Amino acid sequence: MGIRLNCPPDPYLAKYEKYLKPGPSELKLEGIANTAPLVLNQPFYPLGREPRLFDAFYLGAEEAFSKSGAKVKISVEAGESFSGPIVSAALSDQYTIVAGVAGDKRLHVVTINDAGVPPGIPDFKLPPTQPVDANGQQVPLTVAQRPGAARRNGSVYLSVAAGDQVWRWDRILEVEADPWVPLGTPMSDQPVADTVLVDSGGTLMVYAAAGGRLYKRKALAEASWSKLEGDLRHQNKDGDWETGKLSKLKLTRLAAVLDPERLNGTYAEADGLVAVAKSGELLSFAKGIWTVVRTGVSDDTYPLAVRKGGRLTIFATDAVPVPDTEKHIAMVVAIDASDPEAAETDPSGHSLIGRSFSWLPGEAEVPTALYFGKAGTGPVTTYLWRPFEGGLIKAGPTRSEGEALKGAPVRHTGSSYVIAERAGVLALAEIGSKTALAGATQRLAIIVDDQAGWETEPRLLVDVTPSFPQSRKMLRPEAVHLHGRQTVFVFDAGISDDPSPRNVGIYRGYSDDFPGEWDKGNQQLELTSSDQLDDGTLLYIAWTAGGTRYERIVKVSGPLLTDPISGIKLARLAPPLPSTADGNVTYQVVGPAEPHPAAIRLAIKLVAALPVPAEDAIVEVNGARHALLGVLDAGSLLLTAGEPIDPTTAMNATLIVHFGAQTSYRPPRPRNPDLSWEFWDGQSWWQLEKVIDGTGNLVASGDIEFVVPPLLQANDVVGRRNYWVRARLVGGDYGQETITLVSTIPEKVSDTQHKQTVTRDPSSIRAPYVVSISVSYRLCEALSPDLVITQDGGGYRDQTDANTAQNAQVRILTPLKHDLPRTSARIADSTSQADCACETQEPASTQVAPSGDCDDGGSVGLAAPDPTAETGRAVYLGFDKPLRGDSIAFLLLINDADHDGACPLVVEAYTDDGFSVVAADDGTRGLSQTGIVTLSLPQVTQQARFFGRLLHWLRLKPSSGFDPAAWRPQLRGIYINAASAVAAETQRQEILGSSDGSPHQTVFVARPPVLRDSLELRIREPLDDDEVEALNQAAAGTVETELGPWKG
């Protein structure tokens, strides 16, 4: 028998999965950085803050690393991913700041230089940063919160929470200074849930929600926090407005109201605030009054509030409960703050992914929300939604990293948005961009759902009027393109008639156009070239008469003729050309028509090709918007779903890209660190073989995988014994500090001594920082266990030696009925069991499936009925001494039950390696009532091991005619050597009292209780002769004339 651990489930065992108990979810781990023990349930530096060559990180996991051959996976979450929504603010017209708190509880700040080369690329040169308290200790920031952000006078300010404190981070262009400024504690010992920065008449203010209350103070000057109370307007059950106090609610989320006219990241206090309470109220704040605009809102989402055109629109999420669970889904909803009843839920039923919304500038009075959503169990998708006006605009590309998204894209500049992805990666995406297509011209596109090699034919003709041969219109394509499974014919011409779908005829040209002359009188065509012409050849002929162009498809009828004078070849046509043809014509040899249904669409020829083909876009032409079907001709031709416009009309076109190109940028990582993963073999450290490191030497989130070598042994590291592996820096580094030497020029000429100052800046060192670490393992190759203990028939057996034997067969999980014939083999094992003694208890307690202890002093062990036993349902009684002889009696205390059909009780004793029936007198009526069972045992009982106990056994069963499933006796106790006895004393001539003449008079005996049917009651009263005679006639002897010494 071998053991496999944590392997994929065996299909054969699938039906037993519900019986399997899950193991521990996490292994016990220890960590050491060089010589310093680590606390692994909080972020840590595995190699210290400034790793040096040969520094080491030790990881101990006895359960995983002690198993030779186990496949181990160390999962590392590095502190690089943002833990909550990010924010952006313009530092200048050239620079934008993007920031957020990451999982390492530090602020990660990225600058984007729009004037760089190339422009708009994130710059990750600023290292992650934390404030430092008065004791020089780094202060961990609160994760999963969105920083407050504001731009002011060429600077960007951020507000972040750290426990019950608020800190301000400053970024001033071209100024190097300590960026952290403490703003104090709004409410002592109460964590700050959120912060926002707003401009209040030229003064920057910071609002904070702490302990459920709202506080504010000046952000750039010395000030103290003040608590805001304010009135709270809300609607009662009848729909009437009432006024209360804000203090009744506990605020968890804050958001400043956005005015789209301010595109520089500044929020004004005059525009108002919105907030979400823990109990689900969505509130708006204006002119000192808070108003509840909706209830049942998720308090985990940052609302988006936009004031435009006099309307305040708030995007939030409703906390919709999931049936039969305690979970809620954040369903997207928009609210008109001036009319809460006008709330509109996203019609597609999207739940929000991430904790925030963004917005898309536009000309509509209602802003367009931009967010990541998910419909049911579908993929995570980017959505554009304009409530109250048009609804869902566009569903963008799906995203595989869905759950890693902590917030919506944030606007960088123009139509460029920043998306925080997994592992600290930032993606720049074009969303909702508009490009004027100056100089673009109209083209006609005919789309055929087929591909027949037309794109390689140089002389194609397309008949757009095959149903009207007398007014035929033939078009020669300017270009032919393949688009998916379609062919697109592009023409530099318009169709003035109906542009609806129609059938077209496609002709392949087999010659160039040749000039000819139609002899109207002789009905003959004079040819300038007769190559490929014979009877039945198809010709495309065109001519102009009276300013009108005419076109026909005709056949050569009969053999060619030759003019006897000029020698010119002549051809007759069928049908002949109409009367409008007389004189010069052109003709071309063509193949047979290839009829196809076709759609006619508007195409736009661009002056310059698009730098990035924009498939997901619309084209606005003269105020009408058309979906973009495709980008052809290397980006210089747009195929739209619109109809062609009048070619005489000027065309103004704009390309609107909903979701354009996206480029991801990864934070810089050390390029040359080299870690060696090693193990201890009892004498020295050796390198682990075939290590798969998905963390890039502990600089990114990922997994490290290896197989535990057979030589790995326990070891002491700084006094801690465990099974250790270590990661040792054997080459490269994680960055180096910057050393600056500054020389000071003497102020006086006479002072010849120069001063030099050396400064050391370690900010360029990117030491590994781990937010969390876990270890899992699989042992999928059978491993022989060190100890094998089985519990068969209720007893335990050591089968370790049997398991190590060649071709071993170890019996496990065998029912009791299978073990009964083999009990004699187990008696011989009794001497190997440890001796033990138990206290005698009378009455003996009921024991269900005993655990292997033994009884002493004549105690009785009782096992519950076993439905799998050999003979059906039974009760087993075990005795630590042998039983033999006549009249062995047991008193059984039983809860009364209706088991009369189980009587008489069948009693069996274990003798001669098996159970046999013995004579019994059942006073319990089949264990239906308390009573005595008396046995006669002519043979002495034999020891056997059942239920882990080596005892002498009796077995009690119901009568053979009784249904065993209905036999469920309840025993309260068993007593050995029982006998029936009655303790009673006869009382004679006891006077109970005298009657007082009242009805229902009660009298009492002096010594109760009284045995049933033993009480004889005599009443003394005077009777006349008639009464005595009447009583004696009713029952002879009823009247006594003497009672002892008393006369009647």
N, C-alpha and C positions, 0 to 999 in steps of 0.2 A: 504494500500500500504506500502511495506517495501523496504528497500534498501540493496543491497549486493554490496560490493566493492572488486575489484581485485580478483574475484573468477574465477575458470575455466569457459570458455565460455559455455553458454547454446546452445546446438545444434539447438534449435528452432530459436535462434537469429543469427545463423551463417551467414545467407544471408544479415543481416544488418550490418555486421562488417565494411564494407567499409564506412559506414556513421558515424561510431563512431570515435570520436576524442580521441587520446591517452592523458592520464593525465600526470602530471609532472613526469619526470624520477627520481628525487631525492627529498626526503623530507628535509625540513629545520630542522637542528639539532643543538643542543648546548651541550657542554661537559664541565665538571668541574672535576679537580683532587684535591680532598680534598677541598681546598678553591681557587684554581688557575684556572681561565677560560682557556680553551684549544682552540687552532686553529685546527679544525678537518680536514681541507683540506691539512694537512701536517702531517708527522709521529709524534706521541706523546706517552708519558708514561701515561697511564690512572690512575695509582696508584702512580705516582712519580717514581723517579729513585731508591729509596730504600724503598719499601713498608713496612709499619709497621702494626701491628695488629690494626684493626678497621679503617684503611685508606679506602676511598671510591671513587668510580668513578661514577659521576652523568651524566646521558644522558637524554636530553630533546627532545621530538618529539611530538609537540602538535597535529598534524594531526593524528598520529597513536595512541598515548597513551590516547587521549581524547575519543576514541570510545570504549565503553564498549562491551566486547565480541569479539573484533577484535583479530585475530591470528597474532601476531607480530613476525617478524624474524629480528634479528640484525646480520648483516653479518660483520665479522671481518677478515681483512687480516693482519696477524701478520708479523712482519719484519724478517721472517726466510727463505723465499724462495730466491734463487739466482735470480737476475734480468737480468743477462746476462751470457755469457759463463764463465766457470771456467777454471783455469789453474793448472798445476801441475809442480813441480820441485823437484828433488832429493836433500834433505838436506845432505844425506850421503848414503852410501851403505845400510843403515838400515832404514832410515827415508825418507819419501816423504811428501812434503807440497802440499796440495790442497786448493785453495783459490778462492774467487770470491766476488763481491759486491752484497749484498742482497738488497731486497726492502726497508730495513730500512736505506739505505744509509751508511751502515757500512761494513767494511771488515770482512768476515767470513773466518777463517783459521782452517783447520783440518790437523792433522798429522797422518800418517799411519806408524806403526812400524812393519816392516816385520820380526823382530826377537822377537816380543812379543808372549805372550801365551794367546790365540791362535794368530798366526801371521796374519798380514794384516788387522787388524780391525781398522777402523777410530777412532781417539781419538779427541773428541770434547771439550777437557778441556779448550782450549784457548777461552776466551770470545770474542764476536764481538767487534771490535775496530774501533775508529775514531781518526784522528789527532786532535790536540788542537792548536788553534791559539795563538798569543801573548797575547790576552786578556783572555785566559782561556776558550774560547768558543769552543765547539766541531764543527768540520768542516764536513758538510755533503758531502759524496762522490757522484760522478756522477754515476747514475744507468745505467744499460743496457750496460755497457762497460766491456770488457775483460781486466784484468790487464796484464801488461807486467811482465815477469818472467825471472830470470836468476840464475844460480848456479855459485858460485865462492868461492874457497878456504874454503869449508865447510860451506858456508852460502847461504841462499836463499834471493834474493832481489825481491821485487814486486814494480811496478810503477802503480799508480792510479791517476785519475783526480778528481778534486774537483772544479767545476766551471772553472775559468781561471787559476787555480793553478795545479801543479803537485807535488805529494808527493811520497816518497820512504818508503816502509816498509821493515824492516830487521828482519831476523830470523837467529841468530847465535847459533849453537849447544852449549848447556850447558852454555849459557851466558844470563843473565837476564838484560835487559836494555830497555830504551824507544825505541820502534821499529820505531817511525815515524821521518822522516827527511824531511823538506820542500825543494823542488827543484825549487821554484820560479814560475814565470809567464812567459810563452813563449811570449804571446801577450796580453797586457792589455785589459780587458773587453771583450775578445773573448773566449768563452768556448773551453776547450780542448776536441777534439773529440776522440782521441785515443792516446795510448802510447805503445812503445815496448822497450825492453832492449836487447842490443847486445854487444858482445865482439869485441873490435877494437884493435887488437895487444896487448892484456893484459890490456887494459883500458875498463872499463864498461861504455857504452854510453847509453843515453836515447834519443829516438826520440819521438816527439810529433807533432800531427796535431792540429793546433789551428787557428781559423779564416780561414780555408781552406789552410793555408800555412804549410810548414814543417820546424820544428826547431829541434836542437839537442844540447846536452851539456854532460859534464862528469857527471856520476851518483854518484860517490863516493868521489868526491872532490869539493871544492869550484870552481864554474865556472858560467859563464853567458850563456844565450841561444843565439845561432846564427841561423839566418834564412838561409835555403838552397834554392838556386835558381835552377841552373842546366839547361841543355838543355833538350828539349823534342822532341823525334822523333815520328812521326806519319805518317800514310799514307793518302794521299789526295784521292779525288774521283776517280782519274785515277789509283790508286794503287801505285803511286810513293811516296817514303819516303821524308818527309820534316822535317825541324828542327824549333822548336819554343821554348817558355819559359814555364817552369812548373807553373809560376805564373798565367797562364791563367786558371788553373784548381783549384777547391776547394776540397782538400782531406778530406775524412771522415773516412776511415779505413786504418790501417797499419798492416802489418804482416811481420815477419822476415822469410827468406828462411830457411827451415829445411834441415839439412844434416843428413840422417839416421845413419851415423857412430857416430854421437854425441847423445848418448842416455841419457845424464844426464841433459837435459833441457837447454843447452847452445846454443845460436845462435851466429853466427859469422857475423860481418859486411861485411867481404869479400864475403860471400855467397850471399849477396844482400838483397833487400827489395822488397815487392810488396805493392801496394796501390790501393784504389778505390776512384774515384772522385765522387762528388755529381751529376755530369752530366752523370755518368755511364761508365766512362773510367776505364779500368783495366790497371795498369801500373807496369812495372818491373824496378828495379834500379840496375845498375851494372856499375862500373868504371865511376861514375859521370854522367851517362846519363840515363835519364828516357825514356822508350819506351812504347807507347800505344800498348798493345797486343790484346785488344778487347774493343768494345764499347757495350752499352746497358746492362751493368752489374748492378745488384742490389747493391746499396751502403749501404744496411743494413746488409750485410753478411760479416763476416770475411773470406777472402780467405785463402786457404791452399796452400803453395808453397813448393815443395819438389824437391831438386836437387839430382839426382841419375843417375849414369852412363853417365854423361855428358848431361843429359836432365833435363831441368827445367819444371816441370809439375805444373800447377796452377789449383786448384779446386775453382770454384766460382759459382755464380748463375746468370742466365739471367733474367732480369725483363721482363717477358712476360705479356702483357696486357690481362685482362679478357674482352671479348666482352661485349659491352653495359654497362660497369662499369668504374669507375676510379681506380679500383684495379689492382695490378700486382701479378703474381705468380713467386716465386723464383725457376726457373727450373735449376736443377743441370747440370753443364757443366765442362768439363776439357779442358785445353788449353796447347798445346806445345809451350812454349815461344819462341823457336827457329823457329817455323813455325806456326804462328797464324792461318793460313788457315787449320791446322790439328786439329782444335778444334772438340771435340766429345761431343755430348749431351747424357746424360743417356738415353739409348734406351727405358727404361720403362717409361719415362716421369715423373720422380719423382720430386716433389717440396720439397724444403728443409724445415724442421721443426727445429726451433732453428736458431741460427745465425752463426754457425761455422761447420767446418769439423774436423775430426781427421784422423789418418792414421794407417795402419797396416804394421809392418815390414814384409819383405819377400825377396825372392831371385830374384824376377822379377826386370827388369830395370825400369818399371813404378810402382810407389807405389800404394797400394790399399787404396782407400778412405773409411772412416768409417763415417757414418752420419745417422741421422734420416730423413726419407722421407715419402712422402705421395703421392700415385697415385690417382689422381682425388679426389673422396669423400671417398676413402677407409681408412682403419685404419693407424695409424702411425706405421712405421716399421723401424727396424734397417737394413741398407743396407751395403754390402761390394761391392765396384765397382772398377775394374781395367780397366781404359780406354786404348785404343790403343792395348791392349793385353787381349782378352778374355771377356771384358765387365763385366756384372753383375755376381758376383761370388755367392752371397748368400743373400737371404732375411731372416732376423732373426725374432725373435718373435715380435708380435705387442704389442703396449703399450697403455694402457687405458688413461694414463695421458698426452697424446700427446702434447696438447697446453701448458702444464706446463714446457716442456723441452725448455731450453734457449740456449742449445748448444750441440755439439756432445760429446760422451764419451772422456775423456782425459786419456792418457796412464799413468799408475801408475808405473808398473814395469813388465818386461817380457810380458806376455799376459794378465795381469790384467788391467782393465780399470775402471775408476770411472765415474758414471753417477749422475748428479745432478737432483734429482726428486723434487716433490712437497713438500712444508713445510720443506725445509732444509734437507730432507732425502738424504743420499748418498748411492748409490748402487755400489757394487763391482761386476764386471762381468768378466768372462773369455771369451776372444774373440781371435780367431786365435791361440790357444795354440797348441803346438806340443809335443807329448809324444812318445818316442821310446818304442816299445813293445818288449823288450829284452826277449829272451827265448820263445816267442810265437810260436805255431805250427799250421800247417794247419789242418782244418777239412772240410769234405764234408757235405754240407747242402742240403737236398731235401725238398722243400717247397710245401705243398699241401693246396689249398684253401678250406679247410674243417676242421671240428673238429668232431671226432667220438669217443672220449674217448681213443685214442691210447696211450696217455701219461701215462695211468694207466696199460697198458699191459706190462708184464715183458719179454715176449718171442716173440717179433715182428720180422718179416722178411719182407724185402722190395725187390721185384724183379724189378731191373732196366732195365731188357731186356725181358719184357713179350712178345714182338713180335718175339723173337728168342728163342723158347724153347729148341732148340738143343745146344745153347751156352748160356744157362741161367746163369745170375750173380745175386746172392742173397746176400743182405747185412743185417747184424744184427745191428740196431742202437745202438750207444754208449749212446745216450740220446734222449728224445723226449720232445719238448717244445711247449707251446702255445704262439703264437705271433699275437696279434690282433685277427682276425678271421681265422688265418692260423695255421697249424701244421708244425713244423720244425723237421725233422728227421736228427740227427747229427751222422756222421760216422767217425771212425778213419781209413779212407781209401780214396783213390783217384780213379777217373775214368780216365783211360788213353785214352778212346775213346772220341767220340763227347760229350761235356758237354751241348749241346743244350737242350731246354725243351723237355720233352717226357712223355709218359704214364708210370706209374709204377703200380705194383700190390702189395698190402699190405696184408700180411697173419698174422693172429693172431695164436700164438703157444699155443696148448692145452696140451703139455707135455714137459718134458725135452728131451735133446738129448740122444738117447740110441745107444749103439754099436750093430751092426748086421753083418751078413756075407751073401754075395750074392753068391748063388750056380749057377754059370754061366751055368753049364751043365743042371741042372734041372730047370733053370729059376725060382728059389725060393729064398726067403729072410728068413734066419734063424733069429728069433726074440729072444731077451733077455727079452723083456717085451711085453706082448700082451694086456695090459690094453687099453681100449677104441678102440680096433681094431676090425673091422668087415667089411663086404662087403661094398665097396664104400668109406671107410675112406681115406682122403687125407694124404699123407706122403711127407715130405721134406727129400730127401736123398742126401747125399754128400759123395764123395770119392775122393781119389787122385791116379793118375796113371801117372807114368813118370814125376813126379814133377808138374803136372797140376791138379788143383782142378776142379771137375765136380759137378754140382748140378742139381737136377731134382725135379719136382713136379709130383707125380704119385698117382694112386688109388690102394687100395687093391681090387683085383678081386676075388670074390667068398669067401666062408667061409674059415677060417683058417684051416690048416692041422696040424697033429701031427706026428712027426717022431716016428714010432713004437719001435725003439730001444732006442733012447736018450730021447724021450718025448719032444723034442724041438718043439715049435710052428713054423709053416712055413706059409708064405704068398705068393701068386702069385700077381704080379703087372701088371698094365695096364697103359701105355705101359711098357713092360719089360725094364730093364736097358740095355744100349748099351754094346758093347763088351769090352769097356775100363773098365767096372766094373767087378771085379773078386776078391772076398775076402772081406776084411774089409770095412764096410761102417758105416755111422751114419744115424739115421732116427729120425724124430720128427713128431708128429701128429699136423696138422695145420688145420685151417678153410679155407673156400673158399676164393679165391682172391677177394680183393676189389680194382677194378681199379680206378685210378685217374690221371688226368693230373698234372704234377709237373714241377717245375723249379729247376735247379741245381745251387747252389751258393757256393761261398767261405766263410767259417767260420774260425775264428781265436780263438784258445784256449789260454787264457792268463795264465801266471804264477801266477799272483795275480789279484784279482778282482779290477776293477776301483773303486776309492773312490766315484765318482759321475757318475752314468750312463750317457753317452754322446750320446744322440739320434741325435743331430744336428751336424754331423761331417762327415769326410771322412777318409778312411784308405788308406794309400799309401803302396803298396806291391811291392817290387822290382822295384820301379820307376813308377808303374802304380797306378793311384788313382781311388778308388771305393767309391761310396756312402755307408754310414753306414745305413743299414736297421733296425738294432735293437741291443739291448744289452740284452743277455739272461744269464740264469744260475747265477743270482745274481751278474751280472757285470763281470763274468769271461769268457764270450763267446761273440764275436762280429760277427754279421751277416752282410755280405757285399753284394753289388750288383755285385761283380766281379765273374769271372769264376775261378774254381779251377786251381791251377798251378800244374806242374809236381811234384809229391810227392818226387822225388829224388833230386829236386832243393832246395838249401838253401833259406830260406825266411827271408827277412828283412822288417819289418812292422813298420809304424809310424802312430799314431792316431792324426789327425788334427781336432780340435774342433773349428768350426766357432763361435758358440754361446753356451758357457757352462753355468755352474751354476751361478746364480746371487743371491746375498744376500744384503738386504737393511738394513741400519743402521740409526737410528733416533737420532737427537741431544738430549743430556740430558735435561730433563725438571724437574722443581720442582715437587717433589712427593707428597707434603702434603698441598699445599695452599687450603683453603676452602673459596669460595666466596658465599655470600648470596645476591641474587637478591631481591630487596625490592621496595615497592611503598608507597606513602603518601596518607592516607585516610582522611585528613583534620585535624587530631589530632596527629597522630604518624605514624612511619614507620612500615610496616608489610611485611612479606616475601611473595613473589610471589609463587603461587602454581604450581606444575608440570612444572618446568622450565627444558627444554632440552638444556644442554650446550655442544655444539660440539667443543668448543674451549679449553676444559681442563682448565677452570679458566683463560681464556684470555692469554694462553701461546702458542696457535697454531691457525692457520687460521681455520675458521669454522663459524657455525651459532648458535645463541642463540634464542630459541623459547619459547614463552609463550602466554597466553591469557590475555588480558587486563581485570582486575577485575572491577566490577561495582562501587566499592568504590573509585577508583583512582581519585584524585582531583588535581587541580593545586596548586603549592606551590612556595614560594620564596626561592631560594638557592643562597646565597651570592648576594642578590639583583636582581636576574634574575628570573622572573616569567615564569613558563612553566609547562607542564605536565612531571614530572620527574620519572625515575626509577634509582636505584643506585645499584652498585655492591660493597659490603662491605667485607673486609677481616676479617673473624670471626674466623679463625683458621689456623694454619700452617704458612708457609712463602714461599718466593721465593728465598731462600738461605740467608745465613748470612755472614757478613764480617769476614775476618780472622784477628785475633789480635795476633801480635807477640811481645814478650818481649825479648829484647836483652840486656844482661849484658856485660859491658865493664870491663875487668880486669885492675886494676891499673898498670901503668907502673913502679912505684916505690914501693918498699916494705914498705916504710914509709907512703905511701898514703893508708889509710884504707878505703877511701870512694869509693864505687863501683858506676858506672854510669849505669843506666838502661834506655833503649829507647823503647817506645811503638809505633809500627807501625800498621796502620789499612789498610787492603786491601779489598775494596768492590767488586773486580772483580768477586767473586763467587756468587754475587747476580744477578739472572736472572730476572730482573723486566719485566713485560709485556710491549711490545713495539708494537704499532699498526700503520701500514702504512696507512690503510684506514678503514673507518667504514661507513655503510649505514643501513638504516632501511626501511623495507617494511612491508606491512600488508594486511590481507584479512578479510573481514567482510562477511561471507557466511551465517550467520543466519540473517533472515530479521529483520531489525531495523526500527522502525517508525521514520520518519524524524521530525525535530523540525518545519519545515516550508514547506508547499506545495503550490507552485504558478504554475498555469497552463496558457498556452497561447493557447486559443481555438478560432479559427476563426480570429486570428490576435490580440486578446485581452488577457489581463492578469487577472487571478482570483485567489483569496486567498482561497484555499480549505483545509487549515490545519485542521479546525474543522471537516469538512466532513470526512477527512481521519481517524480521531481518533474515529469516531462513530462506533458502532458495525455493522458488515456486511457492512462496507462502500464501496461505489462504486464511484471512482473518475474518471471522464472523462478527458482523456488527448489525445493530438494529433488528435483532431477531425477536419475535414475540414470545411471550411466556409459553404458549402452547407448543412451540417448536422445541423448547428447552426441557419440557417435562420428561421425555424418555431418557435424557442424558444427565439427570440429576446425580446419579450414582458416581459419575465421573468427577463431579465437583466436590463430593464428600472428601475425597482424598486430598483436596487442596486446602482443607480446613486448617491444617496445622500451619500453613503459610500465612494465615491471616493474623494480624496483630491482635493480641489479647486486649480486651477492654471490658469495662464493667459499668453498668448503669444502675442508678438508684431504682428501687422497687416503688411502683406507684399503684395504689389501690383506691379506686378502680383504675385499671390500666387505661391509658389514654389511647384514643383512636389514632392510627398511623397509616397514612396513605403513601404507598410506594416508598418504604423506608430507605434511608440513605446509606445503610451499611453498618450502623451501630449494632451492638448486641445488648440483650437484656440479661439480668441476673436476678436470682432470688425468686424464681417462679413467676416472673411477670409474663404478660401476654401481649404479643404484637398483633395488631389487627390491620389487614390490608383491605383496601376498598375493592368492590367487585370489579373484575377484569373482563370486559366484554370480548377480548381476544383470546381468553384462555381456552384450553383444549376442550373443556366440557361446557362452554358457555359461561353464563354469569355465575359467580361464586364468591363466597367470603372465605378468606384464609385466616386461620388462627395458628400462631406460632408459639411454641413453648420451649424454654431453655433446658427442660429436663424431660426424659422419656415418659410416656403415658402408657399404663397397662393396668388391667383389672376390670372388675365389674362395678357398676353403680358409680361411675365418675360423673359428677354433676356440675353443671355450669349455670349460673344465674345470668341472664342477658336482659339488661335494661333497654327497652325498645320503645320508640315512639309509635303509638298505635297507628296501624295502617290496614287497608283492606287487601290482605294477601292470603285469604283463606284457601284459595285454590292451590297455594304453594305447600300446603300441609298434606301429608307429613313431610317434615324436613329430611333431606338425604344428607347423611354425615359420612365422610370418608376420612380414613387415616392413612398417612404415608408410611407404608411398610414394604419391605422386599422390593425397593426401587420403583415403587409406584403407589398410586392411591387405590384403596379398596374400601368397599362399603362396610360399615360396622353397624351393629344394632343400636338403636337410639329411641328414646322416649321423648317426643317433642311436646313440651309444654308451652311453646311460643306460637303455635299454629302457623308454622312456616315463617317465623320472625315477624309476625304481625302484632304481637303484644309481648309485654314483659312476662318472662316465665323461665322455667328450668328445663334444660336439656340434659337427660341422663344417658350415658354411653356405657357400652360393654366392649372392652378392648382385650380380646384373648391374646393378641400378639403385641409385643412392645413396639412403639413407634421408632422410625429410623430418621436420622438427621438428613436434612437436605437444605440446599441454599436457594431460597427464593427471595426476591426483592432485596438482595444484598445481605440476607440474614441466614446464618446457619442455625436452624432450629428444628424442633419436632413439630410437624404440621398436621392440622385437621382442615378439612374443606367442607363447607356448608353450602348446599345447593337446594333450589326449590324442587318440588315434586316434578317428575318427568312430564306430567301432563300440563304443567303450568307454563305460560308464556314467559321466558326469561327476561324479555325486554320490559315487562310490567313489574318485575320484582325489584324493588328499590327500598330495602329495609334501611332504617335509620337507627343505629345503635348508639346508646349513650354510655355504656360501660359493660364490662364482663367480670364476673366474680367466680373463682374456682372453689370447688367443694361446697356447693350450696345445698341447702335443704329447706323444705317448707316448714314454717313454724308459726304458731299463733300465741300471742301474749294476751290472755283475757282473764277476768275475775267476775264471778257471778255476784250480783248485788240482789238481795232479797228484801221484800217488804219495805221499800224506800217510800216514804210519804213525800209527795211532790207539792202538796199544798191544798188549799180549799178554794172552792168556787166563790166568786163574789157576785155572780149573776150576770156579769157583762158578757156580751157575745165575743167570740174569737179569743177567749182568754188563753194565754200561753204560760206553760210551766216548764221547768228545766230539771234535768237529772243532775245529781251532784258530781258524777265522774264520767263525763263524756270522753271519747265517743262510744257509741253503742254498736255492737255487731249487728249486722243486718238480720232481720227475722228473729232476734233474741228478746225483744222488748215485749213484756206482758203488762198491759195497763188495766188496773182495777179501779172502779169508781164506786164510792160508798154514798148511797143516798136512800132515803126512805121510800119504799114501794108498797102499794096496797096489793091485795091478793089478785085483783084483776090485772094489774100491770105485770106482776110476776108471771102469771099464767100466759099473758100475751107474749112476753119476751121468751119464755121457754118454748112456746110453740114456734116462734120464729127461728130460734136456734137453741137446741137443747144444751143445757149446762151454762147458759149465758148468765144466769143469776146464781150467786153463791150466798149462802146464808151465813157463812163464817169465812173470815180471812185471817188465818193465823189466830192470834188471841182475840181478834175483834169479832163481835157478833154482827150479823147482817140485819 
